[in-house]
């Protein structure tokens, strides 16, 4: 019910063409909806509008018909929706799911045009269609080659058998929730040497910024991204990637956190560039400045300035 671009999809979303942004986001939502399917008896008109073959008006008609006549018992009931013609039904039916309806296949991604193939498989095995959905042993006895026709090739039949094995199951990968280290809630909780889980929030030419749960991102300088030389941080990390970092130093005065992703990071070890003699043309300038010692001098100091 929320316009995708209103959710907040990036810090530069207002700098790009808004028409192109909306089109791109709508395409992504449509792709997801058609990949997962929609429960037609509970979906809103806004969600149904993204289903292939439908649109805002047909989606609204589906909801109005449902409200006036009760839940749909089968995909065939959708043909009673005003203005939902044969072509729209053909395009949309496979994406509209009806759980606990009259036909168990209505809860799957099997298109109504292929129901007769599944029914033939069940008939040849002497069982009900519902048995094929719940009995893996029965499905193993099915030879898809026997059911190849001019309209349904072997790839289609294999897709049908795969769907029978997991009817209506969400095809998306299992989501593993992320959690920060317990007890680490503010910069004062950080101590050099701590190893913490984090999420990359930004990648730049000089390193990556990582959120470790203290409401202030820490910097993993490019020299601390890996045990080997890194020419481009984008070759090592990406935004939203989950990583494990070691705290090198916390500068409370300047509110800066230095992190490392090296396999063995010693926070007491001098960081690269800190004690290297400066070029001759910079010595005069450095004598005039009294910079603080610490992880933020040289590479880290310059990196935070660039941010």
Rosetta blueprint (number, residue, H / E / L):
1 X L
2 X L
3 X L
4 X H
5 X H
6 X H
7 X L
8 X L
9 X L
10 X L
11 X L
12 X L
13 X L
14 X L
15 X L
16 X L
17 X L
18 X H
19 X H
20 X H
21 X H
22 X H
23 X H
24 X H
25 X H
26 X H
27 X H
28 X H
29 X H
30 X H
31 X H
32 X H
33 X H
34 X H
35 X H
36 X H
37 X L
38 X E
39 X E
40 X L
41 X L
42 X L
43 X L
44 X L
45 X H
46 X H
47 X H
48 X H
49 X L
50 X L
51 X L
52 X L
53 X L
54 X L
55 X L
56 X H
57 X H
58 X H
59 X H
60 X H
61 X H
62 X H
63 X H
64 X H
65 X H
66 X H
67 X H
68 X H
69 X H
70 X L
71 X L
72 X L
73 X L
74 X L
75 X H
76 X H
77 X H
78 X H
79 X H
80 X H
81 X L
82 X L
83 X L
84 X L
85 X L
86 X H
87 X H
88 X H
89 X H
90 X H
91 X H
92 X H
93 X H
94 X H
95 X H
96 X E
97 X E
98 X L
99 X L
100 X L
101 X L
102 X L
103 X L
104 X H
105 X H
106 X H
107 X H
108 X L
109 X L
110 X L
111 X L
112 X H
113 X H
114 X H
115 X H
116 X H
117 X H
118 X H
119 X H
120 X H
121 X H
122 X H
123 X H
124 X H
125 X H
126 X L
127 X L
128 X L
129 X H
130 X H
131 X H
132 X H
133 X H
134 X H
135 X L
136 X H
137 X H
138 X H
139 X H
140 X H
141 X L
142 X L
143 X L
144 X H
145 X H
146 X H
147 X H
148 X L
149 X L
150 X L
151 X L
152 X L
153 X L
154 X H
155 X H
156 X H
157 X H
158 X H
159 X H
160 X H
161 X H
162 X H
163 X H
164 X H
165 X H
166 X L
167 X L
168 X L
169 X L
170 X L
171 X L
172 X L
173 X L
174 X L
175 X L
176 X L
177 X L
178 X L
179 X L
180 X L
181 X L
182 X L
183 X L
184 X L
185 X L
186 X L
187 X H
188 X H
189 X H
190 X L
191 X L
192 X L
193 X L
194 X L
195 X E
196 X E
197 X E
198 X E
199 X E
200 X E
201 X E
202 X E
203 X E
204 X E
205 X L
206 X L
207 X E
208 X E
209 X E
210 X E
211 X E
212 X L
213 X L
214 X L
215 X L
216 X L
217 X L
218 X E
219 X E
220 X E
221 X E
222 X H
223 X H
224 X H
225 X L
226 X L
227 X L
228 X L
229 X L
230 X L
231 X L
232 X L
233 X H
234 X H
235 X H
236 X L
237 X L
238 X L
239 X L
240 X L
241 X L
242 X E
243 X E
244 X E
245 X E
246 X E
247 X E
248 X E
249 X E
250 X E
251 X E
252 X L
253 X L
254 X L
255 X L
256 X E
257 X E
258 X E
259 X E
260 X E
261 X L
262 X L
263 X L
264 X L
265 X L
266 X L
267 X L
268 X L
269 X L
270 X L
271 X L
272 X L
273 X L
274 X L
275 X L
276 X L
277 X L
278 X L
279 X L
280 X H
281 X H
282 X H
283 X H
284 X H
285 X H
286 X H
287 X H
288 X H
289 X L
290 X L
291 X L
292 X L
293 X L
294 X L
295 X L
296 X L
297 X L
298 X L
299 X H
300 X H
301 X H
302 X H
303 X H
304 X H
305 X H
306 X H
307 X L
